[in-house]
Amino acid sequence: MPKDARRVADYEVWYGDSLVGTFWDVRRDRAGTACRFVPGRGWDGVRPLFAAQDEWRQQSFCESMAWAPTAVRRLGVELRPVGGGAPIRPGMIYIADGRANFRD
């Protein structure tokens, strides 16, 4: 069995009853938390909003795309620690290109 085979994700990412994906390799710093994102079965349902939010960020936070981060925040995504503990409703969450950042 490979050395990693028994590792588990740090967080499960939920939108309602749908598992959006998992967060791995979580690193915290003063600016927030960064990690690797692995999509789950519910990712396709929310992907367009996260893609719009990423486009907003890539376009230097242009006013015409300002609706995107608000739409993502209103999803009410919940992060559930795999090892137990209270769920987190992040105040900010970005998911793009297999990476994620969030602040609680």
N, C-alpha and C positions, 0 to 999 in steps of 0.2 A: 504494500500500500504506500503510495507517495506520501512524503512528509506532510503536505497540505491537506490530504484527503479528509482529515477529521476537523478541519477548521470550519467555523460557521460565520455567517455574516454578523456584523455588529448591530445593524438595524434592518427591520423590514419596513418598507414604505407602503402605506395604505391610503387609498382613496375610497372612503365608504367601506364596502365589503370586498373591494378588489385589491389584490396584491400588485402594486405597481412595479416593485422591484426590491432589491436589497442594496444596502450600503456596506462596503468592505474597507478595510485598511483606514479606519477613521483617524485623522490627525487634527487635534485642536490647537488653535492659537488665539491671539487677541482678536483677530478679525472674524473668527467664527470657526467652522469645522469643514474640513475638506476630506473627500473620500472617493472611492471608486464605486460606480453605479453599475449594477447588473440588472437588466430589465426583467420584469415578471410578466405574467399573463395579462395584467391590467395596463401595461405601459401604452399600448396603442390607443387606448381611450383618452389619455391625457397628453400624449406626445405632442399634438399640435400646439397646445398652449405653452409647453416648455420650449418648443422650437421658436415660437413667436417671441417669447421672453429672451431667448438667446440672440435672436435677430436684433431685438431692441438694444441689447447690450453691445453687440458688434457694431451697431450704427451709432455708437456714442450716446445712447440714451435719448434718441430722437423723440420729439414730442408726439409725432404721429403714431408711434408704437407704445406710448405710455400706458395704454390699456392692458398690455400683456402681463407685466408683473402683478398688477391688481387682480387680473383673472386667475393667475397661478395662486396668489395668496388666498383668494376666495374659495379655492378648491377645498381648503381645510385638510390638506395632506397631514397624515399622522405618522410619526416615526415610532416604531415599537422596538425597544431594545430586545434583542434575541436572548440575551442572558437574564432577562427579567428586569423589572423596574418600571417606573411610570412612563407612559407614552409622552412624546414631545410633539407639540404643534408648533413647528418653526415659524418665526416671524418673517423669515426670508429663506427661500430655497431656490437653487438653480440646479438644473440637470441638463447636461449637454455632452455629447461625445464620450460617453462612458465615465464622466467625472461628475461629481456633485459638490456643492457647497451649501451650507445652511447655518443659520443663527437661530437659537431658541430664545 
